[in-house]
Amino acid sequence: MKRFFVYLTAGYPNLEDSFRIMEGISDLVDGIEIGIPFTDPLADGPTIQMASSYALARGVKVRDVFDNTRKLVERVSIPLYFMTYYNIVYQAGLVRFCRESKKIGVKGLIVPDVPIEESDELNQACWDVGLENVMFITPVSDEERVRLVLSLARGFVYYVSVTGVTGARQTVNREALNHIKEIKNKFMPEIPIMLGFGISSPETVEQACKVADGVIVGSAIINEIDPESSWQENLSKIRRKIEWMREGLK
């Protein structure tokens, strides 16, 4: 069965509402990536950068995200992942961050600014406590790198469909789709390959899921949030968007 994950920034439009929305969509999605706001999110496009900056400007702290995630874990049955940047993990201490994440029930970590060549310490910190360490493949990843990622990643592999930042797009990069097909044929990986960056419609979901094991949707969901609206209104819009996009899975 193909998987449908979403990314939401903790603290956007505010801390309480962001987690209410996550809980409110948990019956429609197969997993949620919880973005911990960071001042310099290199992999993120304008939409997620805006959401992160908005949350930080309103005083959202890492501890706030942990506390609210712990409560969310108790109310949902789907896997939750932290997506953040290495400086946040490093400042907290790799072992401590991973131990605390596991303790509150987080399934795994997604840290896009750690090159695989420098990932040994983070990988070990994850493995030692049983956290999944999600790794990345891109259209320019060569065979050696793909083999290394498949050998080290746990949980799923995040396939970045473009060599750029996040953001909603009209079609899925054909080069990426062909590359995933090649990876599947050559390596026959047991670990799922999830495609993200640019998924925005039933058509892009359908295109991606012809070769990938699922999709990750971020900007297209966050674009539905209006900070001036109630959380109920925002939740209703997001649910409609997800239901519409999931048509691509049928």
C-alpha positions as a printed Julia matrix, in Angstrom:
250×3 Matrix{Float64}:
   0.0    0.0     0.0
   1.28   3.45   -0.92
   1.88   5.89    1.92
   0.82   9.51    2.25
   2.9   11.6     4.68
   2.57  15.29    5.44
   4.96  17.86    6.83
   3.74  20.58    9.18
   5.77  23.2    11.0
   5.34  23.12   14.77
   4.18  26.56   15.89
   2.49  27.66   12.68
   0.01  29.34   12.84
   0.64  29.01   16.58
   1.86  26.24   18.83
  -1.5   24.96   20.07
  -3.24  25.13   16.7
  -0.42  23.41   14.83
  -0.73  20.34   17.04
  -4.53  20.46   16.94
  -4.26  20.32   13.15
  -1.83  17.39   13.29
  -4.21  15.46   15.49
  -7.13  16.44   13.28
  -5.58  14.96   10.12
  -4.15  11.83   11.72
  -6.96   9.67   10.31
  -6.16  10.8     6.75
  -2.38  10.35    6.63
   0.11   7.56    7.22
   2.69   9.65    9.01
   3.53  13.23    9.99
   6.85  15.01    9.8
   6.92  17.63   12.54
   9.17  20.49   11.52
  11.13  22.0    14.4
  11.56  25.69   13.46
  15.09  26.78   12.62
  16.55  30.15   11.66
  18.3   28.96    8.49
  16.35  26.08    6.91
  18.56  25.47    3.87
  16.44  22.76    2.23
  13.16  24.62    2.57
  11.48  26.86    0.03
   9.58  30.11    0.69
   6.46  28.52    2.19
   8.18  26.44    4.86
  10.75  29.18    5.53
   7.86  31.56    6.17
   6.16  29.11    8.53
   9.39  28.5    10.43
  10.16  32.23   10.75
   6.59  32.89   11.86
   6.85  30.29   14.62
  10.24  31.52   15.81
   9.02  35.12   15.91
   6.3   33.99   18.3
   8.78  32.37   20.65
   8.42  28.69   19.8
  11.25  26.71   21.42
  12.53  23.18   20.91
  11.21  22.22   24.36
   7.73  23.41   23.34
   7.83  21.09   20.35
   8.92  18.13   22.47
   6.23  18.76   25.1
   3.44  19.03   22.55
   4.7   16.07   20.53
   4.67  13.91   23.65
   0.97  14.76   24.13
   0.24  14.17   20.44
   1.83  10.71   20.51
  -0.69   9.7    23.16
  -3.62  10.73   20.94
  -2.66   9.36   17.51
  -1.7    5.96   16.14
   0.47   7.01   13.19
   4.26   7.45   13.21
   5.63  10.91   13.96
   9.04  12.09   12.76
  11.04  15.15   13.74
  12.44  17.05   10.77
  14.99  19.64   11.73
  18.55  20.83   11.19
  21.78  19.57   12.67
  22.54  22.66   14.73
  19.42  22.09   16.84
  20.37  18.47   17.44
  24.01  19.37   18.12
  23.15  22.14   20.58
  20.99  19.76   22.58
  23.59  16.99   22.36
  23.19  14.14   19.9
  22.69  11.44   22.51
  20.33  13.54   24.6
  18.25  14.69   21.62
  17.85  11.15   20.31
  17.15   9.7    23.75
  14.49  12.35   24.48
  12.9   11.89   21.04
  12.61   8.16   21.57
  11.32   8.63   25.12
   8.36  10.77   24.0
   7.45   8.34   21.22
   8.93   9.89   18.07
   9.57   7.29   15.37
  12.62   8.83   13.72
  14.7   11.84   12.73
  15.06  13.6     9.38
  18.07  15.94    9.31
  18.65  17.17    5.74
  21.86  19.15    6.3
  24.01  16.22    7.47
  25.96  14.73    4.54
  26.07  10.96    4.64
  29.88  11.12    4.86
  29.51  12.96    8.19
  26.51  11.09    9.55
  28.2    8.36   11.61
  27.69   9.98   15.02
  24.07  10.88   14.37
  23.34   7.45   12.91
  24.82   5.73   15.95
  22.94   7.98   18.36
  19.7    7.05   16.57
  20.46   3.35   16.39
  21.47   3.15   20.05
  17.97   4.15   21.16
  15.98   2.58   18.32
  15.19   5.72   16.35
  14.87   5.56   12.59
  17.42   7.72   10.76
  15.86   8.82    7.49
  18.36   9.54    4.71
  18.17  11.27    1.35
  18.66  10.37   -2.28
  18.45  12.93   -5.09
  18.43  12.74   -8.9
  22.2   13.37   -8.88
  23.06  10.64   -6.35
  25.41   8.17   -8.01
  25.28   4.41   -7.63
  27.84   4.33   -4.83
  25.92   6.9    -2.78
  22.61   5.16   -3.38
  24.08   1.87   -2.17
  25.46   3.57    0.95
  22.15   5.29    1.76
  20.21   2.04    1.35
  22.63   0.28    3.69
  22.47   2.91    6.45
  18.94   4.33    6.4
  16.23   3.03    8.69
  12.48   3.54    8.34
  12.35   4.96    4.85
  14.48   6.78    2.3
  13.47  10.34    1.45
  13.83  10.84   -2.29
  14.22  14.55   -3.07
  12.64  14.96   -6.49
  14.54  18.12   -7.43
  18.01  19.53   -6.86
  16.63  22.55   -5.05
  14.37  23.58   -2.2
  10.9   22.49   -1.17
   7.79  23.93   -2.79
   4.62  22.94   -4.63
   5.06  22.14   -8.35
   2.77  21.15  -11.19
   4.55  17.96  -12.28
   7.07  15.51  -10.86
  10.58  15.61  -12.26
  10.76  12.85  -14.89
  14.46  12.33  -14.17
  13.6   11.56  -10.54
  10.92   9.06  -11.49
  13.28   7.25  -13.85
  16.0    7.23  -11.2
  13.71   5.64   -8.6
  12.72   3.0   -11.15
  16.4    2.25  -11.78
  17.1    2.01   -8.05
  14.19  -0.4    -7.57
  15.29  -2.59  -10.47
  18.97  -2.65   -9.56
  18.92  -2.83   -5.76
  15.44  -4.19   -4.99
  15.48  -2.33   -1.66
  13.32  -3.58    1.18
  13.19  -0.1     2.71
  10.4    2.15    1.32
  11.35   5.07   -0.91
   9.16   8.12   -0.28
   9.18  10.97   -2.78
   8.96  14.55   -1.59
   9.52  18.15   -2.77
   6.89  19.41   -5.21
   3.93  17.12   -4.51
   0.85  19.34   -4.81
  -2.06  17.6    -6.57
  -3.68  14.22   -7.26
  -1.77  14.17  -10.55
   1.63  14.58   -8.89
   0.7   12.0    -6.25
  -0.27   9.53   -8.99
   2.91  10.23  -10.98
   5.11   9.72   -7.92
   3.39   6.57   -6.7
   3.84   4.77   -9.99
   7.43   4.18   -8.91
   7.82   5.38   -5.29
   6.32   3.76   -2.19
   4.6    6.96   -1.17
   4.72  10.73   -1.07
   5.54  13.49    1.4
   3.55  16.7     1.1
   4.64  19.91    2.81
   4.25  23.28    1.12
   0.91  22.42   -0.5
  -0.53  21.73    2.96
   1.03  24.69    4.74
  -0.29  26.98    2.0
  -3.8   26.15    3.25
  -3.12  27.69    6.67
  -4.28  31.25    7.33
  -2.93  32.63   10.64
  -6.0   34.86   10.87
  -8.43  31.92   10.68
  -9.52  29.64   13.51
  -7.86  26.27   13.87
 -11.16  24.64   12.92
 -11.27  26.56    9.64
  -7.65  25.74    8.87
  -8.18  22.09    9.74
 -11.23  21.9     7.47
  -9.27  23.35    4.53
  -6.34  21.01    5.1
  -8.55  17.95    5.36
 -10.23  18.87    2.07
  -6.81  19.34    0.45
  -5.54  15.98    1.68
  -8.71  14.17    0.62
  -8.4   15.75   -2.82
  -4.72  14.86   -3.17
  -5.29  11.29   -1.99
  -7.4   10.75   -5.09
  -4.06  10.19   -6.78
  -3.56   7.01   -4.72
  -6.64   5.3    -6.16
